[in-house]
Amino acid sequence: MNWRQYFDDDNLIALIDTALLRNQELNMMLKEIEISRNEVRARKGEYLPFVGLQAGAGFDKAAEYTRTGACG
């Protein structure tokens, strides 16, 4: 059950939201969890093969009165 469903007082929910947003220890722990997950993904990438596909296109047009433009 979600804690928001448990409490039905809007003011209490707002206070809890504010406390959770401003809790430095909780925010630091969440960042550490995110960092750990990224490290796991990076280590899995070192061992597991992966396939990537990349495409690109480009066009260069030289100015008319330059060495490159005068030749074309």
N, C-alpha and C positions, 0 to 999 in steps of 0.2 A: 504494500500500500504506500502510495506517495504521501509524504508528510503534509503536502498542501491539501490533500483530501481529508486528512485527519482533523486539521484545524479549520474551523469555519469562520473565524473572526478575521476580517480583512486587515485590521490594524496590527494584529499579532503576526499575520503573514508578512506584512510590510516590514515589521521590526526584525523578523527572522531573516528576511531577504537582505536587509541592510547589514545585519550582523555577519551573515555569510560572505557578503561582498567585501566587507572591510576587515575580515579576519586574516591577518598577515600569515599566521602559521598555516592555515588551511590553503591559502593561495600559494605559499611556498611549497607545500606538499604536493599540490596539484601540478605545479611546474616540474617538480622532481619526477613525478610519475610520467609526465609527458616526455621529459628528457630520457628517462629509462626506456620508454616505449620506442623512441626514435633510435636509441642505441641498439635495441633488439632488432629493429628493422634493418639497421645498417649491417649488423653482424650476420643476419640471415642472408642479406644480399651478397655478402662475401662468399658464402658457401653454396647458395642456390643459384642455378643458372636463370637468366631472364632474357627476354626478347624485347627489343625496343624498335620502334619504327619512327623515322624522322624524315620530313620532307621540307624542301625550301626552294624558293625561286627568287631571282633578283634581276635587275635590269640597270645598267649604267649607261647614261647618255652624257657624252662629253660636250662641252660648250663648243660652239661653232668656231670661235677664233682661238682655239688652243691647239697645241701640237697634235693631240689625240683626235680632236674634232675636225681638223683640217685634212687629215688623212682619210677619213671615212666619207 
